[in-house]
Amino acid sequence: QEELRTFQPISLEEMDGVALLDRIDTKFVLGAALMTALLDAMRGEYRALEVNGKRGADYRTLYYDTVDLRHFRDHHRSLDMRSKVRYRQYVDSDLCFLEVKRKTAKGRTDKVRLRVAVIPEQMPIEHLNFVQKASGVNEPVFPQIWNMFHRLTFVHRERAERVTIDSDVRFEREGRSAVFGPACIAELKQAPGDPDSPFAALMKSL
């Protein structure tokens, strides 16, 4: 938190202008020991999301999939047209959404979502209708795996570009749990057709 306080803040309302629901995503995996150097290099160009006076937020996600894990398998087969179905709770801001994240042609990503009250143990029929229409997959889906993490969010001062850095990544399924670490997952989210990124250059330098 002390390091994050040196960043200029940005609010959720301000960040709505850089929602990037249609975008290109690039992921990076880095050791937690690099975080101090990374934040120091980002400070001049990025603002840090602040919610209720806090920078950084906890997320809870429940992924849904078909009985034969079609969405998961499509992802690992790197199909051009594929989807992820999940309920995501933004713990600190008390928001919860049903989200369908779609990978489209030419590596683009878009996301549609529906505001919900809580993460359900079983998907209501109206939510299933939303998922089937958004994903193009008409099979029923069921809860498969929980994912929890702590996320830092940054927005470039001038460019349509966001960066998230997730730490303390954990998974739970059928009474078993696993921790992904000590590592962080960074994701660069930028507009399609934008080949340049200060964050991508920074990651390359590291």
C-alpha positions as CSV (number, residue, x, y, z in Angstrom):
1,Q,0.0,0.0,0.0
2,E,2.9,2.4,0.7
3,E,4.3,1.9,-2.8
4,L,0.8,2.3,-4.3
5,R,0.2,5.6,-2.5
6,T,2.9,7.2,-4.7
7,F,0.6,6.6,-7.8
8,Q,-1.9,9.2,-8.9
9,P,-5.3,7.6,-8.2
10,I,-8.2,6.9,-10.6
11,S,-11.8,6.2,-9.5
12,L,-14.2,3.5,-10.8
13,E,-16.3,6.2,-12.5
14,E,-13.2,7.6,-14.3
15,M,-12.1,4.1,-15.3
16,D,-15.5,3.5,-17.1
17,G,-14.1,5.5,-20.0
18,V,-11.4,2.9,-20.5
19,A,-13.6,-0.2,-20.1
20,L,-12.1,-1.9,-23.1
21,L,-14.8,-4.6,-23.4
22,D,-13.5,-5.2,-26.9
23,R,-9.7,-5.5,-26.7
24,I,-6.5,-7.4,-27.1
25,D,-5.3,-9.2,-23.9
26,T,-1.7,-10.2,-23.3
27,K,-0.7,-12.1,-20.1
28,F,2.7,-12.2,-18.3
29,V,3.8,-14.3,-15.4
30,L,6.4,-12.7,-13.1
31,G,8.0,-13.5,-9.7
32,A,6.6,-11.5,-6.8
33,A,10.2,-10.3,-6.1
34,L,9.9,-8.1,-9.3
35,M,6.9,-6.1,-8.0
36,T,8.8,-3.3,-6.4
37,A,10.9,-2.6,-9.5
38,L,7.9,-3.0,-11.8
39,L,5.8,-0.5,-9.8
40,D,8.7,2.0,-9.7
41,A,8.9,1.9,-13.5
42,M,5.2,2.2,-14.0
43,R,4.6,5.2,-11.7
44,G,5.3,7.9,-14.2
45,E,2.8,6.7,-16.8
46,Y,0.0,4.9,-15.0
47,R,-2.7,5.8,-12.4
48,A,-3.8,3.3,-9.7
49,L,-7.5,2.4,-9.2
50,E,-8.7,3.5,-5.8
51,V,-12.0,2.2,-4.3
52,N,-13.2,3.4,-0.9
53,G,-9.8,4.8,-0.1
54,K,-8.0,1.4,-0.9
55,R,-5.8,0.5,-3.8
56,G,-6.0,-3.1,-4.7
57,A,-9.1,-5.3,-4.4
58,D,-10.1,-8.9,-3.6
59,Y,-11.9,-10.9,-6.3
60,R,-13.9,-14.2,-6.0
61,T,-14.8,-16.0,-9.2
62,L,-16.8,-19.2,-9.9
63,Y,-16.3,-20.7,-13.3
64,Y,-19.1,-22.6,-15.0
65,D,-18.7,-25.1,-17.8
66,T,-20.4,-27.9,-19.6
67,V,-20.3,-31.5,-18.3
68,D,-17.4,-32.3,-20.7
69,L,-15.7,-29.0,-19.9
70,R,-16.1,-27.6,-23.5
71,H,-15.1,-24.1,-22.7
72,F,-12.0,-25.2,-20.9
73,R,-11.0,-27.6,-23.6
74,D,-11.6,-25.0,-26.4
75,H,-9.3,-22.7,-24.5
76,H,-6.5,-25.2,-24.4
77,R,-7.0,-26.1,-28.0
78,S,-6.5,-22.4,-28.8
79,L,-9.7,-22.2,-30.9
80,D,-10.3,-18.8,-32.4
81,M,-14.0,-18.7,-31.3
82,R,-14.2,-19.7,-27.6
83,S,-15.8,-18.4,-24.4
84,K,-15.4,-18.4,-20.6
85,V,-18.4,-18.3,-18.3
86,R,-18.1,-17.1,-14.8
87,Y,-19.7,-15.3,-11.9
88,R,-17.3,-12.7,-10.5
89,Q,-17.6,-10.8,-7.2
90,Y,-15.7,-7.6,-6.7
91,V,-15.5,-8.0,-2.9
92,D,-14.4,-4.5,-1.9
93,S,-17.0,-2.6,-4.0
94,D,-19.8,-5.1,-3.3
95,L,-20.5,-5.7,-7.0
96,C,-21.3,-9.1,-8.6
97,F,-21.7,-10.0,-12.3
98,L,-22.4,-13.0,-14.6
99,E,-19.7,-12.6,-17.3
100,V,-19.2,-14.3,-20.6
101,K,-15.7,-13.5,-21.9
102,R,-15.3,-14.4,-25.6
103,K,-12.2,-14.8,-27.7
104,T,-13.0,-13.8,-31.3
105,A,-11.2,-13.9,-34.6
106,K,-7.7,-12.4,-34.9
107,G,-7.1,-12.7,-31.1
108,R,-9.6,-10.1,-30.0
109,T,-11.4,-10.4,-26.7
110,D,-14.8,-9.0,-25.8
111,K,-16.9,-9.4,-22.7
112,V,-20.6,-9.1,-21.9
113,R,-22.0,-9.1,-18.4
114,L,-25.1,-9.1,-16.3
115,R,-25.4,-7.5,-12.8
116,V,-26.5,-10.1,-10.2
117,A,-27.0,-10.0,-6.5
118,V,-24.8,-12.9,-5.4
119,I,-22.9,-15.9,-6.9
120,P,-25.4,-18.7,-7.1
121,E,-24.6,-22.4,-6.4
122,Q,-26.7,-23.3,-9.4
123,M,-27.4,-21.1,-12.5
124,P,-31.0,-19.8,-12.8
125,I,-32.7,-20.4,-16.1
126,E,-32.6,-16.7,-17.0
127,H,-28.9,-16.6,-16.5
128,L,-28.4,-19.7,-18.6
129,N,-30.4,-18.1,-21.4
130,F,-28.0,-15.1,-21.2
131,V,-25.0,-17.4,-21.3
132,Q,-26.2,-19.4,-24.3
133,K,-27.0,-16.4,-26.3
134,A,-23.6,-14.7,-25.5
135,S,-21.5,-17.8,-26.0
136,G,-23.3,-19.5,-28.8
137,V,-23.1,-22.8,-26.9
138,N,-26.6,-24.2,-26.2
139,E,-25.5,-26.9,-23.6
140,P,-26.3,-26.4,-19.9
141,V,-23.4,-25.3,-17.7
142,F,-22.5,-26.2,-14.1
143,P,-20.2,-24.8,-11.4
144,Q,-16.6,-26.2,-11.8
145,I,-13.9,-24.3,-10.0
146,W,-13.5,-21.3,-7.6
147,N,-10.7,-18.8,-8.2
148,M,-9.7,-16.1,-5.7
149,F,-7.0,-13.4,-6.0
150,H,-5.9,-9.9,-5.0
151,R,-5.8,-7.5,-8.0
152,L,-4.1,-4.2,-8.6
153,T,-5.5,-2.2,-11.5
154,F,-3.7,0.6,-13.4
155,V,-4.8,2.9,-16.2
156,H,-2.5,4.7,-18.5
157,R,-2.6,8.4,-18.2
158,E,-3.1,9.1,-21.9
159,R,-3.5,5.8,-23.8
160,A,-6.6,3.5,-24.0
161,E,-4.7,0.9,-21.9
162,R,-5.2,-0.9,-18.6
163,V,-3.0,-3.3,-16.7
164,T,-4.0,-5.7,-13.9
165,I,-1.6,-7.5,-11.6
166,D,-3.0,-10.5,-9.7
167,S,-1.3,-12.0,-6.6
168,D,-2.2,-14.5,-4.0
169,V,-4.0,-16.6,-6.7
170,R,-5.9,-19.6,-5.3
171,F,-8.2,-22.3,-6.6
172,E,-10.8,-24.5,-4.9
173,R,-12.6,-27.5,-6.4
174,E,-14.5,-30.3,-4.7
175,G,-12.9,-29.7,-1.3
176,R,-9.4,-29.4,-2.7
177,S,-7.4,-26.2,-2.9
178,A,-4.2,-25.0,-4.6
179,V,-2.1,-21.8,-4.5
180,F,-0.4,-20.4,-7.5
181,G,2.8,-18.7,-6.2
182,P,4.9,-17.0,-5.2
183,A,4.1,-15.5,-8.6
184,C,1.9,-12.8,-10.0
185,I,-0.1,-12.7,-13.3
186,A,-0.1,-9.4,-15.1
187,E,-2.5,-8.7,-18.0
188,L,-2.3,-5.9,-20.5
189,K,-5.6,-4.9,-22.0
190,Q,-5.4,-2.6,-25.0
191,A,-7.5,-1.5,-27.9
192,P,-7.4,-3.6,-31.1
193,G,-5.0,-2.2,-33.7
194,D,-2.7,-0.6,-31.2
195,P,0.7,-2.3,-31.6
196,D,2.6,-0.2,-29.0
197,S,2.4,-0.3,-25.2
198,P,4.7,1.1,-22.6
199,F,3.8,-1.8,-20.3
200,A,4.7,-4.4,-22.9
201,A,8.0,-2.7,-23.5
202,L,8.6,-2.6,-19.7
203,M,7.9,-6.4,-19.4
204,K,10.3,-7.1,-22.3
205,S,13.0,-5.1,-20.6
206,L,12.6,-7.2,-17.4
